[in-house]
Amino acid sequence: MATKTKTPSVSKAMLKIQQYASPIRRDGRQLLYLKSLGLGKMNAVRQLEDNQTVRSLLAKLPHMVRVISE
């Protein structure tokens, strides 16, 4: 009987991001970008997987979101 070999788990790079500015009086799309990142309130912190989608959303919100740790 063949034995199953486990593939080593690859640890995915994570980004810790914080919202430090309010979306009030900003374009409505920017609020949607924040919501898609899981943010919405001041000083909210999320840990997300480092991928191209997250990076592109962060590039659209440099005035509202900061990367705390990579």
C-alpha positions in Angstrom: 0.0 0.0 0.0 1.3 3.4 -0.9 1.9 5.9 1.8 0.7 9.4 1.5 3.4 12.0 1.8 2.5 15.4 3.1 3.7 18.3 1.2 5.4 20.9 3.4 3.1 23.8 4.1 4.3 27.0 2.6 3.9 29.9 5.0 2.2 32.7 3.2 3.5 36.2 3.6 1.1 38.4 5.6 0.7 42.2 5.7 -0.6 44.0 8.8 -2.4 47.1 7.7 -4.0 50.0 9.7 -6.5 52.6 8.6 -5.5 56.0 10.0 -7.7 58.4 8.1 -11.4 58.7 7.7 -13.3 58.1 4.4 -15.6 61.1 5.1 -15.6 63.6 2.3 -13.8 61.3 0.0 -14.7 59.6 -3.2 -17.3 56.8 -2.7 -14.9 54.3 -4.4 -12.4 54.8 -1.7 -14.9 53.7 0.9 -15.5 50.6 -1.2 -11.8 49.9 -1.3 -11.6 50.1 2.5 -14.5 47.8 2.9 -12.9 45.2 0.5 -9.8 45.3 2.7 -12.0 44.7 5.8 -11.5 48.2 7.2 -13.9 51.0 7.8 -13.3 52.5 11.2 -10.4 54.7 12.4 -7.4 52.8 13.7 -8.8 49.4 12.5 -6.1 46.8 12.0 -6.3 43.8 9.7 -3.8 41.1 8.8 -4.2 40.1 5.2 -2.3 37.8 2.8 0.3 39.5 0.7 -0.9 39.2 -2.9 -1.3 41.4 -5.9 -5.0 42.2 -5.1 -4.2 43.6 -1.7 -1.2 45.5 -2.9 -3.2 47.2 -5.6 -5.8 48.3 -3.2 -3.1 49.6 -0.8 -1.7 51.6 -3.7 -5.0 53.3 -4.2 -5.3 54.3 -0.6 -1.8 55.6 0.5 -3.4 58.6 2.2 -5.7 56.5 4.4 -3.9 53.2 5.1 -0.4 52.3 6.3 1.4 49.0 6.4 2.5 48.3 10.0 4.5 45.1 9.3 5.3 42.9 6.4 
